């Protein structure tokens, strides 16, 4: 039964046989088989299943409240023991917004793959404010202002500017805004908020104060990288983190719009529960991040 417990625990975390199977690289039928064997051994159903949902039974809630912390401690003990011999192993599950990939995570995953070939880095792109503990992640990546106070935070990037850009073609056809108010007459590429579905108001500086500006346009996206493509194509003005468009600014394919209205954000941070701070796999990521920052 013990060999099947990690499989059953994945189902409990995800409340989905399919999601657990995908996480573990198994077939759904193999996951179902493992759950059935454990339930038969315990002589109690752990999950209430319907065609549309999976939920814990009362017995399941009691079992996993006791078993999951033990399984986590066992996994940490195995990883720590291997780390004593210089081997960082296991799976490091990270929840991060898509914008973090080109800004920092791609470089870090490449570094970890080179330095720690026994470590699997499992990255989920997620722009919602997901509860990383409840969803079984080891760590998350967010802007500093979005990290909960009870989490340990480690800087991944320097502070970054949020700027507006457009293509020379668009500006030649529609004119260059001289004031923040002029944005109302331009086609702006909006963002849809992942948590609410609403439209994100651009945070800008005007008259020495921070202002939230609602803009209009023919496109609304949830992905900054798509907004860059639309700006390059001449659709309109995009609001982005400066590092994402540094190459395009250098080669002149995009130009800054109202540069004095740009604001500075605190940058991206890795965050995780305090109890996880000494996990070897997390320390390896932190070490790679600090080396990257110089």
Secondary structure, DSSP 8 states (H G I E B T S, - for coil): -HHHHHHHHHHHHHT-HHHHHHHHT--HHHHHHHHHHHHHHHTS--EEE-SS-EEE-HHHHHHHHHHHHHHHHHHHHHHHHHHTTT---EEEEEEE-THHIIIIIHHHHHHHHHH-TTEEEEEEE--S---TTTTT-SEEEEEGGGS-TTSEEEE-S--EEEEEEE-HHHHHHH----SGGGGGGS-BEEEB-TTT--B--EEEEETTEEEEE----SEEES-HHHHHHHHHTTS-BEEEEGGGGHHHHHHTSSEEESGGG-EEE--EEEEE-GGGTT-HHHHHHHHHHHHHH-
